[in-house]
Amino acid sequence: MVATIKDVAEKAGVSAATVSRVLAHKEGFYSEVTARRVRKIAASLSYEKNTSAVELVTQKSQVIGVIISSTKTNFSEKIIDGIQDEAIRHNLSVIMLYAGQNDPVLQKRALQTLIERAVKGILVVAIQFSDDNLALLQGSQIPYRFLSTAYNSDKLPSIASDDYQIGYQAARYLIKRGHRRIGLVAMDTSGYIGQQRVSGYRAAMTEAGLSVKDGWVKVGMYTYEDGVSAMAAFGQHPDVTAIIGASDLAAVGVLNQAVQFNLKVPDQLAIMSIDGTYLAEIVRPQLTTVTQGFYDMGILGTRMLLDQTKQTTSQFTPIKIETRQST
């Protein structure tokens, strides 16, 4: 019986992802003692990574796997449309798996499902993997690409917006329209994307000689409820004159709560959103947005997934500000 990576992992008392990293000579996330033990056990079991077999299967596969976050926002719809349209052009099928919201266990389950199927490629939408799951993905030998997720690393190929510029351009737009007290709400500041957006926002404020007071940045997970609670925290007499919502849904939450407070938008409070999906146009007043190229992310990500000569490259898709009634 041929030994598997799981056999090595069980005997060494480590995860399969750790075994994959050690045998691929990737640095970090394990000690040298662990590395020696894993290599010794792999040798004793005559384990060999069957890269050629994986490549043979993935070349024959006509399926692309998509792993997507369960975060309650709607931006991913256009990304999926782009993936589907490009996949159809290449006579490929698409399967989608949801991986919760910052849930490493569900991420691993989704990854293992796709790896076991030896899909042609894996697209990861709006998810930042844990270190172990990232190692599992890299060790699978299956082509992959991150969409709408930027990593602080040139080694992880992604198609995304420039999140620093999103925060910077949103704040700069409102400053040019005369606002000096600007809030930023519903942003997940624990991850790289949120941190970049907050940095851009703060840079624009500093550039204009404006300070950011405590309480103007309110964290969240981009949801409608986060927008409602952020506006409720600002209160009926907010000390800001403009608010940037971290997503269209969050901005709609801000808008609806502002209406409950009888605040006139945009006369008493300007509201701007990040994403630019159809939601921004179906509410009243319509929302001014920093619009991202989600459909293009899906198209470009799928193309680059299929073109292995570009596998190591990352790319930003353009953003634009669309002025509507809320500012």
Buried (B, 14 or more C-beta within 10 A) or exposed (E): EEBBBEBBBBBBEBBBBBBBBBBEEBEEBBEEEBBEBBBEBBEEBEBEBBEEEBBEBBEEBEBBBBBBBEBBBBBBBBBBBBBBEBBEEEEBEBEBBBBBBBBBEBBBBBBBBBBEBBBBBBBBBBBBBBEBBBBBBBBBBBBBBBBBBBBEEEEBBBBBBBBBBBBBBBBBBBBEBEBBBBBBBBBBBEBBBBBBBBBBBBBBBEEBEBEBEEEBBBBBBBBBBBBBBBBBEBEEEBEBBBBBBBBBBBBBBBBBBBEEBEBEBBEEBBBBBBBBBEBBBEBEBBBBBBBBBBBBBBBBBBBBBBEEEBBEEBBBBEBEBBEBBBB
